Amino acid sequence: MTFHFICPFFGLMKKNLKLLSVFLFLLSNSLSAQNYTTKQYNLQSTKTNIIYGTATNYLGATDTLKLDIYKPSGNTNTKRPILILNHGGAWVGGDKSEANIVMIAKEFAQRGYVVASVNYRLGTHKANWAMTPFQKVVNAGFHAVYISDSAEVFRAWYRAIQDLKGAIRFMKGRHALDSTCSEAVFIGGESAGGFNSMGVAFLDLNSEKPASCLAIADVPMPQTNLLDNYPGGTVSSAQLKRPDLGDIEGSLNINGYNSKVKGVLNLFGGLLSEGISNNWVSGNDSMVVYMTHQTCDGIVPCNAAVCLSPMSINCNLGNTPFHTKWPISYGSCALKTNFTTGTPKIKKLKVEIFNCDPIVFPLTDCIRYANNGSYHYLVNTAVRCDSIAKFIAPITLATTQNCKSAGVKNLNKNNSLSISPNPSNGIFSINGLNENDKPTIEITDVLGRPLVFECMDKNQIKLSQIESGLIFIRIKTEDGVSVKKVFVRF
């Protein structure tokens, strides 16, 4: 009788993991001690640039999508909540490593959350209608937002929503590895990231799919002075096609988990008009919602208005206004009224609005806006994080205390599997495999880093070049997936 293992090659475990692993293994921290409001943990080394999928971008090319994971150190809770963060940038720029996103991620990891900061597909086609646009040397950001038409914004938003839903399923699928509760998931983001987060939370029916995300007419060839927004400074007619963008869930990580969240954090973002006209906040959308905004935001108006209009109308300095083709957005001020009076589907709502002076005298006030980031930023990030953490703590506690792994059909179905000896000296056996099983085996450390191992005689595994510490063994057979924890010591 011979057992066949599929043994891919993995990287080596770093030696500085030893003390951390032993500490995590020995330290006991009961769930009852968790409050998810107090910063009580240090941080593990951030795991960066983890690939969670690939997808087709606006030019028809393939983007590789990555995320970073932040975890608390010294916390052995096996049902930690998950926070998914995503950056702003008007769907044309931005990155998961932006300073404020990193700060928010660390703030919540120190409170006991596992946080994933996610990159998503970017890009919109440019205008053929702007007679005298801002030149790139003057303001690269506003030069890039001369879009072909409003459909480009809806399509970019939709692609981001699909990617983030895939990232949620990816993180839920790692729950055994990350010691998380796959039911206690929250999503949040700044600016465009706030729009994305609201879309992920409330776009849950294919009947709500924006019409502009179906197959529509090709984009007209952009004008020459905007081609520097494209890779290589050029775009072909084939790249200007706009095919159907597919299901609202996208195609990433269809692994048995859903993309549902318990709450959404909208940080000076909002909902585009499609979300309001198609009544996305309906059905089974009941969740907690946090929103914050400044009243005079020059990029995303706090009330219902065209995105970018305050800056574009008042501060374009004789150039073609850049907001012309952008759709109406509903910022936090407008949504506060809409959610309060228009729907009973918000379980709990908290809105923090900060007053500031709008543009009155375009020339002088535009200088003030420029010196204050267009009032498009989070007011006191640390204090806002504390406010958010306290607001969502009740549902976090209730969900984690009753966590049931989000109903994945096949995970740990084969409960007859076991590892011996455990603790191990680096050589161990997998017990309970059937004669015809051909398992796929993956072994990682507590930070999710893959380890080198080799298949020995029959069902034996031998780790290579490893220090003492806790490891995870993921065994996939036709009966499902089983994840085992093993402590290795020498």
Residue pairs with C-beta under 8 A, 6 or more apart in sequence:
1 435
1 458
2 458
3 433
3 437
3 439
3 458
3 459
4 438
5 438
5 439
5 440
5 441
5 455
5 461
6 438
6 439
6 440
6 441
7 441
7 453
7 454
7 455
8 442
9 452
10 442
10 443
10 450
10 451
10 452
10 453
11 449
11 450
11 451
11 452
12 451
12 452
12 464
12 465
13 445
13 449
13 451
13 452
13 465
13 466
13 467
13 469
14 449
15 467
17 445
17 446
17 447
17 467
17 469
18 467
18 468
18 469
20 44
20 73
20 446
20 469
21 445
21 446
21 467
21 468
21 469
21 470
22 468
22 469
23 73
23 74
24 73
24 74
24 76
24 446
24 470
25 76
25 469
25 470
25 487
27 74
27 76
28 76
29 74
29 75
29 76
29 77
30 77
31 77
31 79
31 400
31 401
34 77
34 112
34 397
34 400
35 393
35 397
36 81
36 111
36 112
36 113
36 389
36 392
36 393
36 396
36 397
37 111
37 386
37 389
37 390
37 393
38 111
39 107
39 110
39 111
40 110
40 111
40 112
41 72
41 73
41 74
41 75
41 109
41 110
41 111
41 112
42 72
42 73
42 74
42 110
43 70
43 71
43 72
43 73
43 106
43 109
43 110
44 70
44 71
44 72
44 73
44 447
45 447
46 68
46 69
46 70
47 68
47 69
47 71
47 447
47 448
47 449
48 68
49 66
49 68
50 66
50 67
50 68
50 69
50 448
51 64
51 65
51 66
52 65
52 66
52 67
52 118
52 166
52 167
52 170
52 252
52 253
53 65
53 163
53 166
53 167
53 170
53 252
53 253
54 62
54 63
54 64
54 65
55 62
55 63
55 65
55 121
55 159
55 162
55 163
55 166
55 250
55 251
55 252
56 62
56 63
57 63
57 121
57 122
57 123
57 159
58 121
58 123
58 124
58 125
58 152
58 155
58 156
58 159
59 123
59 230
59 231
59 235
59 239
60 238
60 239
60 241
63 121
65 118
65 119
65 120
65 121
65 163
65 166
65 167
65 252
66 96
66 119
67 96
67 116
67 117
67 118
67 119
67 167
67 170
68 96
68 97
68 105
68 116
68 117
69 114
69 115
69 116
69 178
69 448
70 105
70 106
70 108
70 109
70 114
70 115
70 116
70 117
71 109
71 114
71 115
71 178
71 447
72 80
72 109
72 110
72 111
72 112
72 113
72 114
75 112
76 179
77 112
77 179
77 400
78 179
79 179
79 180
79 181
79 184
79 400
79 401
79 403
80 112
80 113
80 114
80 178
80 179
80 180
80 181
80 184
80 400
81 112
81 113
81 114
81 180
81 181
81 184
81 185
81 186
81 396
81 399
81 400
82 113
82 114
82 115
82 116
82 171
82 172
82 178
82 180
82 181
82 182
82 184
82 185
82 186
83 105
83 108
83 113
83 114
83 115
83 116
83 185
83 186
83 187
83 188
84 115
84 116
84 118
84 164
84 167
84 168
84 171
84 185
84 186
84 187
84 188
84 197
84 261
85 96
85 101
85 104
85 105
85 115
85 116
85 117
85 118
85 187
85 188
85 189
85 193
86 96
86 101
86 117
86 118
86 119
86 120
86 160
86 164
86 187
86 188
86 189
86 193
86 196
86 197
87 94
87 95
87 96
87 98
87 101
87 117
87 119
87 189
87 190
87 192
87 193
88 94
88 98
88 189
88 190
88 191
88 192
88 193
88 194
88 269
89 95
89 122
89 191
89 192
90 141
90 144
90 145
90 191
90 192
90 299
90 308
91 122
91 123
91 124
91 153
91 156
91 157
91 160
91 192
92 122
92 123
92 124
92 144
92 145
92 156
92 229
93 122
93 141
93 144
94 122
94 192
94 193
95 119
96 117
96 118
96 119
97 117
100 190
100 377
100 378
100 381
101 117
101 189
101 190
101 193
102 117
103 381
103 382
103 385
104 115
104 188
104 381
104 385
105 115
105 117
106 115
107 381
107 382
107 385
107 386
107 389
108 115
108 385
108 389
109 115
111 389
114 171
114 178
114 179
114 180
116 167
116 171
118 163
118 164
118 167
120 159
120 160
120 163
120 164
120 167
120 196
121 156
121 159
121 160
121 163
122 156
123 156
124 145
124 147
124 148
124 152
124 153
124 155
124 156
125 147
125 148
125 152
125 219
125 222
125 235
125 240
126 144
126 146
126 147
126 148
126 222
126 223
126 226
126 227
126 229
126 230
127 133
127 146
127 147
127 148
127 222
127 223
127 226
127 325
128 148
128 220
128 221
128 222
128 223
129 223
129 324
129 325
130 146
130 223
130 226
130 320
130 322
130 324
131 320
132 318
132 319
132 320
133 143
133 146
133 225
133 226
133 319
133 320
133 322
134 142
134 143
134 146
134 316
134 319
134 322
135 143
135 225
136 143
136 228
136 229
142 308
142 311
142 312
142 322
143 226
143 229
144 229
145 308
145 322
145 326
146 226
146 320
146 322
147 153
147 325
147 326
148 219
148 220
148 222
148 325
149 219
149 325
150 212
150 325
150 326
150 327
151 212
151 216
151 242
152 219
152 325
153 272
153 307
153 326
153 327
154 210
154 212
154 213
154 272
154 274
154 327
155 212
155 213
155 242
155 245
157 192
157 195
157 196
157 199
157 272
158 199
158 209
158 210
158 213
158 245
158 248
159 245
160 192
160 196
160 199
161 196
161 199
161 200
161 203
161 248
161 250
162 245
162 246
162 247
162 248
162 249
162 250
162 251
162 252
163 250
163 252
164 187
164 196
164 197
164 200
164 259
165 200
165 248
165 249
165 250
165 252
165 259
166 249
166 250
166 251
166 252
166 253
166 259
167 252
167 253
168 185
168 187
168 200
168 257
168 259
168 261
169 252
169 253
169 254
169 255
169 257
169 258
169 259
170 252
170 253
170 255
171 178
171 180
171 185
172 180
172 182
172 185
172 255
172 257
172 258
172 406
172 408
173 182
173 253
173 255
173 256
173 257
173 408
174 180
174 448
175 181
175 182
175 405
175 406
176 411
176 412
176 472
176 474
176 483
177 444
177 448
177 472
177 474
177 483
178 448
181 399
181 400
181 403
181 405
182 257
182 403
182 405
182 406
182 408
183 262
183 399
183 403
183 404
183 405
183 406
184 262
184 396
184 399
184 400
184 403
185 260
185 261
185 262
186 261
186 262
186 263
186 264
186 265
186 392
186 396
187 197
187 200
187 201
187 261
187 263
187 264
187 265
188 194
188 197
188 264
188 265
188 266
188 267
188 290
188 388
189 195
189 196
189 197
189 265
189 266
189 267
189 269
190 267
190 268
190 269
190 378
191 267
191 268
191 269
191 299
191 300
191 376
192 269
193 267
193 269
194 265
194 266
194 267
194 268
194 269
194 270
194 291
194 300
195 266
195 269
195 270
195 271
195 272
195 329
196 269
197 264
197 265
197 266
197 269
198 264
198 266
198 269
198 270
198 271
198 275
199 271
199 275
199 280
200 259
200 261
200 264
201 261
201 263
201 264
201 285
201 287
201 289
202 264
202 271
202 275
202 280
202 281
202 285
203 209
203 248
203 275
203 280
204 248
204 260
204 280
204 283
204 284
204 285
205 248
205 283
206 247
206 248
208 248
208 278
208 279
208 280
209 248
210 274
210 278
212 274
213 244
213 245
214 244
214 245
215 242
215 243
215 244
216 242
217 242
218 237
218 240
218 241
218 242
219 240
219 242
220 240
221 235
221 237
221 240
222 229
222 230
222 235
227 233
227 234
227 235
249 259
255 408
256 408
256 409
256 410
256 411
257 406
257 408
258 406
261 287
262 287
262 288
262 392
262 395
262 396
262 399
263 287
263 288
263 289
263 290
263 392
263 395
264 287
264 288
264 289
264 290
265 290
265 291
265 388
266 289
266 290
266 291
266 292
266 332
266 335
267 291
267 292
267 378
267 384
268 292
268 293
268 294
268 297
268 300
268 331
268 332
268 376
268 377
268 378
269 300
269 331
270 300
270 329
270 330
270 331
270 332
270 334
270 335
271 280
271 329
271 330
271 335
272 327
272 328
272 329
272 330
273 327
273 328
273 329
273 330
274 280
274 327
275 281
275 330
276 330
276 338
281 338
281 339
281 342
281 343
281 345
281 346
282 343
282 345
283 345
285 345
285 346
286 345
286 346
286 347
287 346
287 347
288 346
288 347
288 348
288 349
288 350
288 391
288 392
288 395
289 339
289 346
289 348
289 349
289 350
290 349
290 350
290 351
290 388
290 391
290 392
291 332
291 335
291 336
291 349
291 350
291 351
291 352
292 332
292 351
292 352
292 353
292 354
292 378
292 379
292 384
293 300
293 302
293 331
293 332
293 333
293 352
293 353
293 354
294 302
294 353
294 354
294 355
294 356
294 375
294 376
294 377
294 379
295 302
295 333
295 353
295 354
295 355
295 356
295 358
296 302
296 310
296 355
296 356
296 357
296 358
296 359
296 375
297 310
297 331
297 374
297 375
297 376
298 310
298 311
298 315
298 359
298 369
298 374
298 375
298 376
299 307
299 308
299 310
299 311
299 374
299 376
300 307
300 329
300 331
300 376
301 307
301 309
301 310
301 329
301 331
302 331
302 332
302 333
302 334
302 353
303 330
303 331
303 333
303 334
304 328
304 329
304 330
304 331
304 334
305 328
305 329
305 331
306 323
306 326
306 327
306 328
306 329
307 323
307 326
307 327
307 328
307 329
308 322
308 323
308 326
309 323
309 326
310 358
310 359
310 374
311 323
311 366
311 369
311 374
312 321
312 322
312 323
312 324
313 321
313 323
314 359
314 362
314 365
314 366
315 359
315 362
315 366
315 369
315 370
316 322
330 338
332 351
332 353
333 353
335 351
336 349
336 351
336 353
339 346
339 349
340 349
347 395
348 391
348 395
350 387
350 391
352 379
352 384
352 387
354 379
356 375
357 365
358 365
359 365
359 366
359 369
369 375
378 384
405 411
405 412
409 480
410 479
410 480
410 481
411 480
411 481
411 483
412 480
412 481
412 482
412 483
413 479
413 480
413 481
413 482
414 432
414 475
414 477
414 479
414 480
414 481
414 482
415 482
416 432
417 430
417 431
417 432
417 433
417 475
417 482
417 484
418 430
418 431
418 432
418 484
419 428
419 429
419 430
419 431
419 473
419 484
419 486
420 428
420 429
420 431
421 428
422 428
422 484
422 486
422 487
423 486
423 487
423 488
423 489
424 486
424 487
424 488
424 489
425 488
425 489
425 490
426 462
426 463
426 466
426 488
426 490
427 456
427 460
427 461
427 462
427 463
428 460
428 461
428 486
429 458
429 459
429 460
429 461
430 439
430 441
430 459
430 461
430 473
430 475
431 459
433 439
433 459
433 477
434 477
437 477
437 478
438 477
439 475
439 476
439 477
440 475
440 476
441 453
441 455
441 461
441 473
441 474
441 475
441 476
442 450
442 473
442 474
442 476
443 450
443 451
443 453
443 461
443 463
443 471
443 472
443 473
443 474
444 450
444 451
444 471
444 472
444 474
445 451
445 469
445 470
445 471
445 472
446 469
446 470
446 471
446 472
451 463
451 464
451 466
451 471
452 463
452 464
452 465
453 461
453 462
453 463
453 464
454 461
454 462
454 464
455 461
456 462
461 473
463 471
463 488
466 488
468 487
468 488
468 489
468 490
469 487
469 488
470 485
470 486
470 487
470 488
471 485
471 486
471 487
471 488
472 483
472 484
472 485
472 486
473 483
473 484
473 485
473 486
474 481
474 482
474 483
475 481
475 482
475 483
475 484
